Amino acid sequence: MRSIKFRTLAAFTAMAMLMLSGTGCGKTVGKYEEETASSETNSQDEVSDLTTAETTAEPATEPVSEDKVVHVAAAGDNLIHYSVFKAAEANAGPGERYDFGPIYENMRGIIESADIAILNQETIISESNPVRGADGGALLFNSPPEVADAVIDLGFDVFTMANNHLLDFGTDALTESINFWNKKAEENDLTVLGAYLSEEDANNIRIREVNGVKIAFLAYAEHLNGFSIPDSSPLRVVMNSEEDVIERQIKEAKTKADAVIVAAHWGVEDTDLVSDDRIELAKKMVNWGADVILGCHTHTAETMEWIPRDDGTKGFVYYSMGNFVCAQTDNFNLVGEIPEFDIVLDGETGKTYLDNVSCSPSIVHYDDGNFSNLRIYPYSQYTPELAASHGIPYAVPRGNYPEFSWDIINDIIERNFPAEFRRLDR
């Protein structure tokens, strides 16, 4: 606008000067023509300079949005054996039945540092049934509600429930446990999934938005220890064999969220060998849209890897995180995994990717053959002296691998925590 106004004013001035000159002699007219021409030339030069300045100025650009980042931590089976809740009973103060807090306390720093912390709740909580922890040889589990209070206080806010112990006390107990956790979810802003009151509930994909990133959660189980949900019951657990349902749910979740995390309860217990069927299912899940797969069930730490997608992107699988807590008596059951990773929503492209993918070991420790003072340690707080004093060699019943030492722990880590993801400072 400024250059246009300047050009108009110059032309008007030149015309006025010509009119004032009347019919004067050619010399006079020539003088005015000369001055007018000079004035227009100067005006055009200035206009040209202004136009050039405007053209060469930095073009206005939209500011690039900052990346949005969510730091995630996870843990494996919260497996409340008889000796685990007896240790919590020993911790209880006056007027308390159980205090699980000291069992988990050493892990607080890692869990609280996460924006989202995910736990596999391996046992139901049914207050109308007796507390059980696979004592007496029967592999039946039912945990006291104080377990939930402790892990919620520790900082977990996503709980997956798809596992083989859901029907240990029948459908009524499972219904009670689902309602218990749903109430806890309402009171504490939790996300609970994996066992559902109905088909409609199962298809209601759980999504949490954290730091501006939407994350969907799904969970599936391999079997229910030989039990099955009666046709007359509305309860629903999606099984790993239902690949059509899994594919549909993962693809739907991908359209609704920036990232998809799948909890997969699968594999053979007490081995760190990854079976071919899990590798194939993991590949399918990632290609359907899963960004992270958190494996559970084997009670052992297993390896982890990137899985490339057909479109050039990739997802990540932790084949098994092992136990978070337990009272088992084989050395390989006592070393678990704590996955950590960042979900990054790129502010410029709008694409989501994983960063800082890692895994740190955790160790379940008890002092003697009676499982006294049972607690979990992160690797960075454990010591060769603690390993040498572990109660596993004296525990009853004794496992098949009762030896325990600092070297044994590190051998388990060396075999199952790939160096590129291994983190020992946590």
N, C-alpha and C positions, 0 to 999 in steps of 0.2 A: 504493500500500500504506500509505503514512504516513497519509493522510486516513481510510482505513477503520479503522485501529487507533485513531485519536483518537476517532472517533464511538463505537466500542464501549466504550471506557474511560469516556466521559462518561455513557453510558446506565447502565453498571454502578454508577457513583458515585451517580447520582440514585436508583436503586432501593435501594441500601444505606441511604441517608439516610432514605427513607420507611419502611423496615423499622425503623430505630432509633427513629422517632418514636412507634411503637405506636399507641394510641388517644387520643393527646393532644387537647386542645381544638382547635376549628376554627382559632383564631388561630395556634396553633403549626403545625398542618398547612399552613395558608395560607402561613406564613413559608417552610416548606420547599419548598412548591410554587413559591413566588416565586423562591427561590434556585435550585431545580432548573431552572425555566424560563429563568432568567438564564444559568445554566451552559450549558444546551443551546444557547441563542441564541448565546452567545459561541463555543461549540464549532463551531456551524454557520457562524458568521462566519469563524472561522479556517480551517475546512475549505474554505469558499467562496474565501477568499483564496488558499489553497494550490492549489486546483483551477484558479483563474484564472491563477495564476503558471505552473503546469505547461502550461496550454493555450496561453498566449501566448509561451512559450519558442520559440526558433528550432527548427524541425523538423530532425531529423537527416537529412542528405543524403549520398549516395554521392559521394566525391571524384571530380572529373572528371579523367580521364587526360590527360596532356600529349600534345600533337601529336608524332608521330614524323616526322622529316624526313630525307630522303636527298638530298644534293647530287650531281648528275650532270654530267659533262663528256663531250664526244665529239669525235671528229676524223674526217675523211674518208679518202680513199684513201692508204694507205701504199704508194706506187707506186715500187718500187725499180728505177729505170732504171739502165742501164749506168754513167752518170756519177755516180749516187748511190753505188753500191758501190765505184766507183773513188775517190770522195772518202773513203769509209770506209777504203779500203785505204791512202790517203795519211795518214790519221790513226793508223794502227796503229803500235804500239810494237814493240820487239824480241820476237820469238816470237809475235806476233799476225798474223792474216791481215787482219782488218777491225776497225775501231773506229767504230761508228755513233754512239757516245755524243755527241760534239761536235755532230753534225748536229741532234740533238733537244734538247740541253741547255737552250736558252733557253725551251723550253716547259714545263720541269719545274714551275715554280710553279703554273701553272694546273692541270696534270694531277694533281699531288700534292694539291692542295687539295680535290679531289673525293672523295666517298665511293665513287663508282663512276666509272671512266673507260673509255669504249668506243672501240675503233679498228676501222676497216675494213681488214683485212689483204688487200691487193689481189693479192699474189703468193704462190705456193706456196713451200714450203721442202722440197726433195727433195735430200737429200745424195748420192744415187747418180747424180744428173744434173748436168751442167755449170751453173755460175752463168750466168744470162742476164738481160739487161735491155733487151730490144727493140733491141739493137744490130744493125747490118747490115741494117736495114729489116724484119726479121721481128719481129712483135709477140708474142714469146714471153718469158715471165718465169719465172725460178726464182732465188730469193734465198738467200744464205748464212744459216746458223742464227744468226749473230751479230746479225742484224736482230731476231730474237725476243728475245734477251738484252737488247738496248738498249731496246726499247719496254716490256718488262716492268719493267726497272729504272726507267724513266721514271715508271711508276705506272699504266699501263693494266692492267686486270684482266678486261675482256670483249673478245673478239676475234670479229668477224664475218667469215665467209669466203665467203659466197655472192656470186660475181662471175664475170665473163666469162672470166677467165684460169685457171680451175680445171683445165682439161684441156689446157693448153699443152704438157705433156709426157706426156699420156696418163693412163690410169686407175691404173697402178702408181705413178706419181709422185704422183698425188692421194692414193692410199691411204697412201703414205709420209708425205705432208705432214699428213694427218689424224692419223696415229699420232704424228707428231712433236709436234703441238700438244696432243694428248690427254695425252702424257707431261708436257709443260710445264704443263698444267692441273693435273695431280696434284701436281707438285712445287711449284707456286706459288699454289695455290688460285685458278685462273683459270676463266673460263667461255668456252668455245669453241663456236661454232655456225655453221651455214650449209652445211657439207659433211659428209656422214655416211657411216659405214661400212655402214649397212643401213637398210631402211625402218623397222625398230623403233627404231633410233637416232634417225632423223629425227623420229619421233613422241614421243620422250622430251624433253618441253619443258624447256629449261634455266631454272632459277629460282635466284636468289640472294636471301638474306635479309640485309639490311643495316639496322642501327639499328632492328630490329624490323619492317621493311617488306619484304614479299616482292615481288620484281620478276621478271617472266618476259621472256625474250628470244627473238625469232624473226627469221629472216633468209631473204630470197628473192632470186632472180636473174632477170634478163630473158632472157638468152641465154648461150651458152657459146662464142662466136666461131665458130659453125658446127659445132663438135664436139658429140658426144652420147655419153652413157654407154651402152655396149652392153647389150642385154637380159640377157646372161649375167653382167653385173657386179652385185654387191649394192649398189654405191655409190648414194647418193641425194642429189640437190639439188632442192629444191622451186622450181619456176619461177613467175614472176608470173602466167602464164596459167592456173595450176591454182587458180582462185579457190575452188573447192569445198574444196580442202585448206587453203588459207589461212584461209578462213572457219571451218572446223572447228577449226584449231589456235588461232586467236586467241580464239575463244569458250571453248575448253577452258582456255587460259592464264588467261583472265579469271576462271574459277571457282577457279583454284588460287593466284592471286597477287593482290596489291593493285593492281599496275600492270603494264601490258604495253608493252614497247618493241619496235618492229619496225624492222629494217634492210632497206631496199628498194634494191636495185641496179637502176637503171632510167634511162630517158631517152636523149637524143641527145647525143653527146660534143661538146664545144667550143661550146656555146651556153648562154646563160642564160635562154632561153625555156622556160617550163614547159608541157609538152604536155598537151592535154586528157585523154588517156588516163590520165596519172599523177594528174591532179586527181580524176578519177572513181574510180580505184582507191584513192587516199588516203581519199576520203570513205567508201568501202565499208569499208576497214580500220578507220577510226575508229568507224563505226557497229557494226562487229562487236566492238569492244572495245579497239582499240589506243589507248593514251594518248599515245604519241610515235612519230612515224615519222622515221627518220634516213635521208635519201636519199644515195645515192652514185652513182658511175659517170661523170658528165658531165665531170669534171675542171674544173669551173667552180663558183663560188659562185652559188647561186640563192636566190630569195626564200623566205619562210616565212610561215605563217599559222595561226590558230586554225581548226579545223573543228568546227562545232556538230553535236551528235548530236540524233537525233529526240526523246530524252528530256530535252533541255534542258542536259545536260552537254556537255563539249567535249574534243577532243584537239588535238594540235599536230603540224604537219608542217614539217620542214626539207626542202625539195624536193631540194636537193643541197648537200653540205658542201664539194664541191670536193676538191682535193688537200691532204693533210697534208704529204707530201714528194713531190718529183718532180724531174726534170731537163728540163722542157719549155721551149719557147722562144717561146711566145705569152704576152703579158702577163696575159691572163685566166686562164691555168692556174696562175699563181704566187700568187694571192690565195685563200686557203681560209677555211673557217668553223670556229669552235670553239663549238658550242652548249653552253650551260649552263642548268640548270633544277633546281628543287627538286621532288621528289615528297613530298607532305605527306599523311600519314594522320591525319585529324582524330580527336583523342582523344575527343571528345564524340559525334560521329555515326558514326564508323567508316568514313566515306567518304574516298576518295582524290582529290586534285586537284593540279594543277601550279601552282607559284608561281615568281616571279622568273625567268621565261623570258627568255633573252637569247642573243645571238650576238656573238662578237668575231672580228675578222679575224686571220689569220695570213699571213705572207709568206715564200715560199721565196726565198732570196738566194744568189747565187754571184758570185764576184769578177771573173771574166773569161770569155773565150770557151772556156776549157777546163773550166769549171764548178768551178774550184778553191775550196776553203774553203766548200763548199756547206753551208748551215744554214737553220733555220727561226727566224723571229722572231715573237713576239706583237706586235700593232700598237703597243702602248704602248712597246715597246723599239726600234721602227723609226724612222728619221729621214729627212728630205728628203735629207740628205747620202748616206746609204746608198742610197736610191733612185737618186740621180744617178750612183752608182758601180756600179750593177748590171751584171753581165756579159751580160745578155740581148741587147743590140744587137750583140755581137761573137760570140755563140754559133754554133757550127756543129753540126747544121744550123740555119739561121735559120728562125724561125717567120714566120707571116703578119702578126703584130702584135708586132714586136720593140721598139717604143718603150716606155720605162719611165720613170716619174717619180712624185714624190709626188702630183701632181695626178691622174695616171692611176689610181693606187691608190685614191685617195679617190673618183674617179668610179665605179670598180667597186663600191666599198662603197655609195655613194649609190644606185646602181641596184638592188642586190641585198640590202641589209641594211635592212629597214624601220626607220624611226626609232624606233618604239616598242620594238623589240627590240635595236637596235644598241647595242653596248657597246664603247667605245674606250679604257677605262682598264685593260684586261687585257693 
